[in-house]
Amino acid sequence: MTKGFDLKLRDADIWYYPNFFSAEESSQYFKKLFSETNWQQDDITVFGKTYKQPRLTALYANNEKSYSYSNIIMYPHLFTNELLDIKHKIETVIDKNFTTCLLNLYRDGQDSNGWHADNEKELGKNPVIASVSFGANRMFHFKHRYEKELKHKLVLESGSLLVMKGETQHFWLHQIPKTKKKVGTRINLTFRVIK
């Protein structure tokens, strides 16, 4: 496991840990999560138009608390052994007891996640979000809400851990943009605490 480093963005507390999981662990987790997760594809309404969300999702937790974003309400399945193992490893470097994991499956470069902040009220005031990637590398973009010239790009590699905490969600938006490049399938796990 490599040490993490601070992205040193203004008004943010964001850390990146490349190779947090070994290539072998990442490959095993990817296969297991890909085949055994209860994936769903919800409808999303943007500016009055409804269409299929451009990725598959699933919610797992150690409780029955729902999670809602973009007018979608998700109800969790119970954590699997794999998710508990991943969660416990993250908790060795982050002093947090995560309750919930939102999983995203990006099937190819046309699957994406638009500009947003993880600032839903059930996450509390300054949420800690721990984001793990398995599978294909994807670009991750940040932009400051108020200072338009403040932007940052990062390649999220397989086996990596990205941690956003402090006031990050108040000041920064993030996205996984579509790409015309040929990219493989990626699974992303975002661990969080639902109050």
C-alpha positions in Angstrom: 0.0 0.0 0.0 1.4 3.4 -1.0 1.2 6.5 1.2 -1.5 9.0 0.5 -0.8 12.6 -0.6 -2.8 15.8 -0.1 -4.1 17.3 -3.4 -3.5 20.8 -1.7 -6.6 22.4 -3.2 -7.9 25.6 -1.7 -11.0 25.2 0.6 -10.6 21.4 0.4 -9.2 18.4 2.3 -8.7 15.8 -0.4 -6.2 12.9 -0.2 -5.3 10.3 -2.9 -3.8 6.9 -2.2 -2.7 5.1 -5.4 -2.3 1.4 -5.1 -4.2 1.3 -1.8 -5.2 -2.3 -3.0 -2.7 -4.5 -4.8 -3.4 -5.3 -8.5 -4.3 -8.9 -7.5 -6.8 -7.7 -4.8 -8.3 -5.1 -7.2 -8.8 -7.8 -9.9 -10.5 -10.2 -7.4 -12.7 -7.5 -5.9 -13.7 -6.3 -9.4 -14.8 -9.7 -10.6 -16.7 -10.5 -7.4 -18.4 -7.1 -7.2 -19.2 -7.1 -11.0 -21.0 -10.4 -10.8 -22.5 -10.4 -7.4 -23.8 -6.9 -6.8 -27.5 -6.1 -7.1 -27.0 -3.5 -9.8 -29.9 -1.3 -10.8 -30.4 1.5 -13.4 -32.7 4.3 -12.2 -34.5 7.0 -14.2 -33.2 10.5 -13.6 -34.9 13.7 -14.4 -32.8 16.7 -15.4 -34.4 20.0 -16.5 -37.8 18.3 -16.9 -36.5 15.4 -19.1 -36.4 11.8 -17.8 -33.8 9.3 -19.1 -31.9 6.3 -17.8 -29.0 7.2 -15.5 -25.8 6.8 -17.5 -24.4 4.1 -15.2 -25.6 1.3 -12.9 -25.8 1.7 -9.1 -26.3 -0.2 -5.9 -26.6 0.7 -2.2 -25.3 -1.4 0.7 -25.2 -0.6 4.4 -25.1 -1.9 7.9 -28.6 -0.5 8.5 -31.9 0.1 6.6 -31.5 3.9 6.1 -32.4 5.0 2.6 -30.2 7.5 0.6 -31.6 10.0 -1.8 -30.0 12.1 -4.5 -31.4 13.7 -7.7 -34.9 12.7 -6.7 -33.8 9.0 -6.6 -34.4 7.1 -3.3 -32.3 4.0 -2.8 -32.8 1.4 -0.1 -29.8 -0.6 1.0 -28.9 -4.3 0.9 -26.8 -5.6 3.8 -23.0 -5.2 3.4 -21.4 -8.3 1.8 -18.2 -9.8 3.2 -16.2 -8.2 0.4 -17.6 -4.7 1.1 -16.9 -5.2 4.9 -13.3 -6.2 4.1 -12.8 -3.2 1.9 -14.5 -0.9 4.5 -12.3 -2.2 7.3 -9.1 -1.6 5.3 -10.2 2.0 4.6 -10.9 2.5 8.3 -7.3 1.6 9.1 -6.2 4.9 7.6 -9.4 7.0 8.1 -10.8 7.4 11.6 -14.4 6.9 10.6 -16.9 4.1 11.0 -18.7 4.1 7.6 -22.3 3.0 7.6 -23.1 3.0 3.9 -21.6 2.3 0.4 -22.9 3.6 -2.9 -21.5 1.6 -5.8 -21.3 2.8 -9.4 -20.7 0.6 -12.4 -19.3 2.5 -15.4 -19.7 0.1 -18.3 -17.7 2.1 -20.9 -16.7 5.7 -21.7 -20.4 6.7 -22.4 -21.3 6.0 -18.7 -20.6 9.1 -16.6 -21.5 11.1 -13.5 -22.3 14.8 -14.0 -21.1 17.7 -11.9 -22.3 17.4 -8.3 -21.3 17.6 -4.6 -21.9 14.9 -2.1 -23.8 17.3 0.1 -27.2 15.5 0.8 -28.5 16.4 4.2 -28.4 12.9 5.5 -24.6 13.0 5.1 -24.2 15.7 7.7 -22.4 19.1 7.6 -18.8 18.1 6.6 -19.1 14.5 5.3 -16.1 12.2 4.8 -16.4 10.3 1.5 -14.0 7.5 0.8 -14.0 6.5 -2.9 -12.4 3.2 -4.1 -11.9 2.4 -7.8 -11.5 -1.1 -9.4 -11.2 -1.8 -13.1 -10.5 0.7 -15.9 -8.8 4.1 -15.1 -11.1 7.1 -15.5 -10.6 10.8 -15.3 -12.0 12.6 -12.3 -12.6 16.4 -12.5 -12.9 18.9 -9.8 -14.1 22.6 -10.1 -14.5 25.2 -7.4 -18.1 26.4 -7.0 -17.2 30.1 -6.7 -13.7 30.6 -8.2 -14.1 29.4 -11.7 -10.4 29.3 -12.5 -9.8 26.7 -9.8 -10.0 23.3 -11.4 -8.1 20.0 -11.0 -8.0 16.7 -12.9 -6.9 13.3 -11.5 -6.7 9.8 -13.0 -8.5 7.4 -10.7 -6.5 4.2 -11.0 -7.6 0.7 -10.2 -7.0 -0.1 -6.5 -6.8 3.6 -5.6 -8.5 5.4 -2.7 -9.7 9.0 -2.8 -10.8 10.7 0.4 -12.8 13.9 0.5 -13.4 15.5 3.9 -13.6 18.8 5.8 -15.4 21.6 3.9 -14.7 20.0 0.4 -18.3 19.5 -0.5 -19.2 23.1 0.4 -16.7 24.5 -2.1 -16.0 21.9 -4.8 -18.0 20.0 -7.4 -16.7 16.8 -9.1 -17.6 14.6 -12.0 -16.6 11.5 -14.1 -17.0 12.9 -17.7 -18.0 10.8 -20.7 -15.0 10.0 -23.0 -14.8 8.9 -26.6 -11.6 7.0 -25.8 -12.1 3.2 -25.6 -12.1 2.5 -21.9 -13.0 -0.7 -20.0 -15.5 -1.2 -17.2 -14.9 0.5 -13.9 -16.5 -0.1 -10.5 -16.5 2.7 -7.9 -17.4 2.4 -4.3 -18.1 5.5 -2.2 -18.2 4.9 1.5 -20.1 7.4 3.6 -21.8 7.9 7.0 -25.6 8.3 6.8 -26.7 10.2 9.9 
